[in-house]
Amino acid sequence: MRDQQHTRTYYERQLRELKDRLLIMSSQAESMISDSIRSFVDRRPTLAAEVIERDDEMDRLEMEIDNLCYEILALEQPVACDLRFIATALKIVKDLERIGDIAVNIAERVLELIQEPEWKRPIDLQIMADAAQKILKESLDAFVNSDAELAEKIVLKDKLVDAMYEQTFRKALSYMLEDPRSISRALKLIFIAKHLERVGDHAANIAEMVVFLVRGQDIRHRTHLAG
């Protein structure tokens, strides 16, 4: 009886540790995106460089979480909601790692842009950045609070970020056609906008996995299938 109780306690401790590490990685991903955008808006190369350096920590956390998930699966053979949680963790951790990579990509473009004259044309990436960061935060809140209703709303909000990217792309393209000297800077801004659009995609992925975690429903591609 004592052995069973000890085994159960160890299993519960492993699950808590898994959730804690996911929360740490979530916070890190959110912070990296926020700082990469701040480095762009404020033209701060030191902050951009800090974001790039933090990528190693994200990679380490991804490996630790993966290893912990596989250890629990192999030794504890979880079922029902615990199994869904681990399956969700294995999916979400990949999205979080990619969000960290996106932050690094934005920071690298910022370091390049700072070497050029400040862009005076009206391409307001701040609005798109705010929208992408908002749905990322909401997707992580939905995960922390197991809020499937919020998660479903996030999947729909991702389309707004997609529309913002299309608008930014068209505006930057028109500037390049008007003035070939603007091509280099405009392309870098398009790359940053595309990275922000990908943040929205990963936030939507996380939200879809929250619905799976809470309800056991796989809503991926549901819109496409319905159409």
Secondary structure, 3 states (H helix, E strand, C coil): CHHHHHHHHHHHHHHHHHHHHHHHHHHHHHHHHHHHHHHHHCCCHHHHHHHHHCHHHHHHHHHHHHHHHHHHHHHHCCCHHHHHHHHHHHHHHHHHHHHHHHHHHHHHHHHHHHCCCCCCCCCCHHHHHHHHHHHHHHHHHHHHHCCHHHHHHHHHHHHHHHHHHHHHHHHHHHHHHHCHHHHHHHHHHHHHHHHHHHHHHHHHHHHHHHHHHHHCCCCCCHHHHHC
